[in-house]
Amino acid sequence: MCEFRKFIVTPTGYVAQCPFCHSIEIAYGTSVIHIGFIDWASLNEYLASVRQNCHTAENRKTKNIMLHFGGNGPLQMFLAEEELHEFCDLVDQADSEMNARHLIELFNNC
């Protein structure tokens, strides 16, 4: 069983990682997503594409953007434009932190 440890915490969610299997847990609002470490880069690419191509509604609070997380389950998140940017910012912060940790690990192993 995973022992997730939070390393990014915001008022709207958090990102945690298991130190043993390196799988990742992303919580945003009322949604929790578990992904394998190997899928992290694909998630970042997908979110960047959605963020760039999202169409804004007249009301920025309308949940008109669907994120579809494939795999074995049909998980979907419906977000408003502001929520999409918050979610992407959370993932971006986590990605920067994970890259920094990886660099530190490389230097420590030298």
Steps between C-alpha positions, in 0.01 A plus 500: 500500500626845415611746764436831327690801630377845405762729350282773345203635694273784387162620628329304218699177501825315540745270325653206683737222402572154637872474583497127425322457165513871402132506398334840527179619658346829389209641697312798365165612633302181554702287255795274575707357217757224537751455220819305459823693486551382145178681394601835653656643182195399294270670750703821476487495119126435503431783745716743301304413186163543670609825662617642169194390303222559753211715387384752752136536590340837549473418868849395614343297781311268261642148514535450126847344482521123526818322595486135404737270679500179298648176614285232656240738641289770341607775739404846383531837667287795398666832576438867444778696332626639831501151652691361203771761548516428876522126434771545236694733731486235774636237262766742369619571856519128567692440179756768591540352848541147363762618250689681778490189719629289212794736445585496870490119494738495204748727677478298821575177313817639339 
